[in-house]
């Protein structure tokens, strides 16, 4: 059970680190467009 929690934490960290390429691929948008949208949300 503990290995599952560790694996889940590692997957979450990797997904956060590569969130822009992952979101771009899932949404079918360019990485630059996704990055601008994330930056816009951070500013407001």
LUMLOFI-955324 format. One record per residue: residue in three letters; residue number from 1; x, y, z of N, C-alpha, C, O in turn. Coordinates in nm, 2 decimals. Layout:
BEGIN
ala, NUM, X, Y, Z, X, Y, Z, X, Y, Z, X, Y, Z
...
end
This chain:
BEGIN
unk, 1, 0.08, -0.12, 0.00, 0.00, 0.00, 0.00, 0.09, 0.13, 0.00, 0.06, 0.22, -0.07
unk, 2, 0.20, 0.12, 0.08, 0.28, 0.24, 0.09, 0.35, 0.27, -0.05, 0.36, 0.38, -0.09
unk, 3, 0.39, 0.16, -0.12, 0.45, 0.18, -0.26, 0.35, 0.25, -0.35, 0.39, 0.33, -0.44
unk, 4, 0.22, 0.22, -0.34, 0.12, 0.29, -0.42, 0.11, 0.44, -0.39, 0.10, 0.52, -0.49
unk, 5, 0.12, 0.48, -0.27, 0.12, 0.62, -0.23, 0.24, 0.69, -0.28, 0.23, 0.80, -0.33
unk, 6, 0.36, 0.62, -0.27, 0.48, 0.68, -0.32, 0.47, 0.70, -0.47, 0.51, 0.80, -0.53
unk, 7, 0.42, 0.59, -0.54, 0.41, 0.60, -0.69, 0.31, 0.71, -0.73, 0.34, 0.78, -0.83
unk, 8, 0.20, 0.73, -0.66, 0.11, 0.83, -0.68, 0.17, 0.97, -0.67, 0.15, 1.06, -0.75
unk, 9, 0.25, 0.99, -0.56, 0.32, 1.12, -0.54, 0.42, 1.15, -0.65, 0.43, 1.26, -0.70
unk, 10, 0.49, 1.05, -0.70, 0.59, 1.06, -0.80, 0.52, 1.10, -0.93, 0.56, 1.19, -1.01
unk, 11, 0.41, 1.03, -0.96, 0.33, 1.06, -1.09, 0.28, 1.21, -1.08, 0.28, 1.28, -1.18
unk, 12, 0.23, 1.25, -0.96, 0.18, 1.38, -0.95, 0.29, 1.49, -0.97, 0.26, 1.59, -1.04
unk, 13, 0.40, 1.46, -0.92, 0.51, 1.56, -0.94, 0.56, 1.57, -1.08, 0.58, 1.68, -1.14
unk, 14, 0.57, 1.45, -1.15, 0.60, 1.45, -1.29, 0.50, 1.52, -1.38, 0.53, 1.59, -1.47
unk, 15, 0.37, 1.49, -1.35, 0.26, 1.56, -1.42, 0.26, 1.71, -1.40, 0.24, 1.78, -1.50
unk, 16, 0.29, 1.75, -1.28, 0.30, 1.90, -1.26, 0.42, 1.96, -1.33, 0.41, 2.07, -1.39
unk, 17, 0.53, 1.89, -1.33, 0.65, 1.94, -1.40, 0.63, 1.95, -1.55, 0.68, 2.04, -1.61
unk, 18, 0.56, 1.85, -1.61, 0.54, 1.85, -1.75, 0.39, 1.89, -1.79, 0.34, 1.84, -1.88
unk, 19, 0.33, 1.98, -1.71, 0.19, 2.01, -1.73, 0.16, 2.08, -1.86, 0.06, 2.06, -1.92
unk, 20, 0.26, 2.16, -1.90, 0.23, 2.24, -2.03, 0.23, 2.14, -2.15, 0.13, 2.15, -2.23
unk, 21, 0.33, 2.06, -2.17, 0.32, 1.96, -2.28, 0.20, 1.87, -2.27, 0.14, 1.83, -2.37
unk, 22, 0.18, 1.82, -2.15, 0.06, 1.73, -2.13, -0.07, 1.79, -2.17, -0.15, 1.74, -2.24
unk, 23, -0.09, 1.92, -2.12, -0.22, 1.99, -2.14, -0.23, 2.02, -2.29, -0.33, 2.01, -2.35
unk, 24, -0.11, 2.06, -2.35, -0.12, 2.09, -2.49, -0.16, 1.97, -2.58, -0.23, 1.98, -2.67
unk, 25, -0.10, 1.86, -2.54, -0.14, 1.73, -2.62, -0.28, 1.70, -2.60, -0.35, 1.66, -2.69
unk, 26, -0.33, 1.70, -2.47, -0.47, 1.67, -2.44, -0.57, 1.76, -2.51, -0.67, 1.72, -2.55
unk, 27, -0.54, 1.89, -2.51, -0.63, 1.99, -2.56, -0.61, 2.01, -2.71, -0.70, 2.08, -2.77
unk, 28, -0.50, 1.96, -2.77, -0.48, 1.98, -2.91, -0.44, 2.13, -2.94, -0.46, 2.17, -3.05
unk, 29, -0.38, 2.20, -2.84, -0.33, 2.33, -2.86, -0.18, 2.33, -2.87, -0.11, 2.23, -2.83
unk, 30, -0.12, 2.45, -2.91, 0.02, 2.46, -2.90, 0.07, 2.48, -2.76, -0.01, 2.53, -2.68
unk, 31, 0.19, 2.44, -2.73, 0.25, 2.46, -2.60, 0.25, 2.61, -2.56, 0.23, 2.64, -2.44
unk, 32, 0.28, 2.69, -2.66, 0.29, 2.84, -2.63, 0.16, 2.89, -2.58, 0.15, 2.97, -2.49
unk, 33, 0.05, 2.85, -2.65, -0.08, 2.90, -2.61, -0.12, 2.85, -2.47, -0.18, 2.93, -2.40
unk, 34, -0.09, 2.73, -2.44, -0.12, 2.67, -2.31, -0.04, 2.75, -2.20, -0.09, 2.79, -2.09
unk, 35, 0.09, 2.78, -2.23, 0.17, 2.85, -2.13, 0.12, 2.99, -2.11, 0.12, 3.04, -2.00
unk, 36, 0.07, 3.06, -2.22, 0.02, 3.19, -2.20, -0.11, 3.19, -2.12, -0.13, 3.28, -2.03
unk, 37, -0.19, 3.09, -2.13, -0.31, 3.08, -2.05, -0.28, 3.05, -1.91, -0.35, 3.11, -1.82
unk, 38, -0.18, 2.97, -1.88, -0.14, 2.95, -1.74, -0.08, 3.08, -1.68, -0.11, 3.11, -1.56
unk, 39, 0.00, 3.15, -1.76, 0.06, 3.27, -1.71, -0.05, 3.38, -1.68, -0.04, 3.45, -1.58
unk, 40, -0.15, 3.38, -1.77, -0.26, 3.48, -1.75, -0.33, 3.45, -1.62, -0.37, 3.54, -1.55
unk, 41, -0.36, 3.32, -1.59, -0.43, 3.29, -1.46, -0.34, 3.32, -1.34, -0.40, 3.36, -1.24
unk, 42, -0.21, 3.31, -1.35, -0.12, 3.34, -1.24, -0.13, 3.49, -1.21, -0.12, 3.53, -1.09
unk, 43, -0.14, 3.58, -1.31, -0.14, 3.72, -1.29, -0.27, 3.77, -1.23, -0.26, 3.87, -1.15
unk, 44, -0.38, 3.71, -1.26, -0.50, 3.76, -1.21, -0.54, 3.70, -1.08, -0.65, 3.74, -1.02
end
